[in-house]
Amino acid sequence: MSLFSRLSNGWKISMKSFQVLKTNKQLLFFPLLSGASMIILTASFAFAAFFAKTWIRDLMDAEGARKLLAYAGIFGFYLLNYFIVVFFNVALMRCVRMVFNGEEVDMKDGINYSFSRIGTILGWSVIAATVGTILKIIQEETGIVGKIITGIIGLIWNVTTFFVVPVLAYENTGPIEAIGRSAGIIKAKWGESLAGNFSLGLVQFLALLLIAVPLFFVGSVVNTFTGIALAVFAGILIIAIISAAQAIFISAVYQQAQGVEVAILNDEMVDDLFVRK
């Protein structure tokens, strides 16, 4: 199958994911709760950094010590960030499998399942936060060449770990083993993953452009704050919808990679998309 055909089918399966989401709107609960938690986390770190700036400068005269503390703060932020996102994504993936199996979605079961995997989720969060912090340090301490190198490494890392969340959600594996499993799946399904990401990314871009931006200008007729509030609200909702649709898509790709038939998406288009080479 040509790359163009894969992109075309990727768009179709993405639309199918939106149809699944339309009939299971409760799946939006997880990305919305994750987003709200991230807003609170970011605001808390920004608040703490603002009021601790003078205290830290007075306490630590050495520039190296201040940098060390700053990077420790970055690591802490990344750690909590990844933990929150992965926790709710694992719960979401659990509920997506319920949909695929024709079961009634139980949000409580999804949350409880994430709690049962909390040690593994924390372990993966530590690994991801460590990698993110190291790349951040290299990026800030090197010139343009270093930034290019870290950009390439970051891209490779993101691609390699693309299927870590479904592996953590569906398999009894640890975080390190999950990286290897993810790499194996992405090697076999890189075309499908590229098509899905491209399609969902395009939908998100167009939705933000055609909905959030106009809402900003409409709200700005009243005042700037109203415009910003409307645009932010629309942006959060759009991102939540795309995140849920992506979870459906990734789950379908994962299950197909395991040889499991996804009945809810079983039609000629899906057969073409996931045809084995």
Stockholm file with secondary structure:
# STOCKHOLM 1.0

chainA/1-277         MSLFSRLSNGWKISMKSFQVLKTNKQLLFFPLLSGASMIILTASFAFAAFFAKTWIRDLMDAEGARKLLAYAGIFGFYLLNYFIVVFFNVALMRCVRMVFNGEEVDMKDGINYSFSRIGTILGWSVIAATVGTILKIIQEETGIVGKIITGIIGLIWNVTTFFVVPVLAYENTGPIEAIGRSAGIIKAKWGESLAGNFSLGLVQFLALLLIAVPLFFVGSVVNTFTGIALAVFAGILIIAIISAAQAIFISAVYQQAQGVEVAILNDEMVDDLFVRK
#=GR chainA/1-277 SS CCHHHHHHHHHHHHHHHHHHHHTCGGGGHHHHHHHHHHHHHHHHHHHHHHHHHHHHHHHCCSHHHHHHHHHHHHHHHHHHHHHHHHHHHHHHHHHHHHHHTTCCCCHHHHHHHHHHTHHHHHHHHHHHHHHHHHHHHHHHHSCHHHHHHHHHHHHHHHHHTTTHHHHHHHSCCCHHHHHHHHHHHHHHSHHHHHHHHHHHHHHHHHHIIIIIHHHHHHHHTTCHHHHHHHHHHHHHHHHHHHHHHHHHHHHHHHHHHTTCCCGGGCSHHHHHHTCCC
#=GC SS_cons         CCHHHHHHHHHHHHHHHHHHHHTCGGGGHHHHHHHHHHHHHHHHHHHHHHHHHHHHHHHCCSHHHHHHHHHHHHHHHHHHHHHHHHHHHHHHHHHHHHHHTTCCCCHHHHHHHHHHTHHHHHHHHHHHHHHHHHHHHHHHHSCHHHHHHHHHHHHHHHHHTTTHHHHHHHSCCCHHHHHHHHHHHHHHSHHHHHHHHHHHHHHHHHHIIIIIHHHHHHHHTTCHHHHHHHHHHHHHHHHHHHHHHHHHHHHHHHHHHTTCCCGGGCSHHHHHHTCCC
//
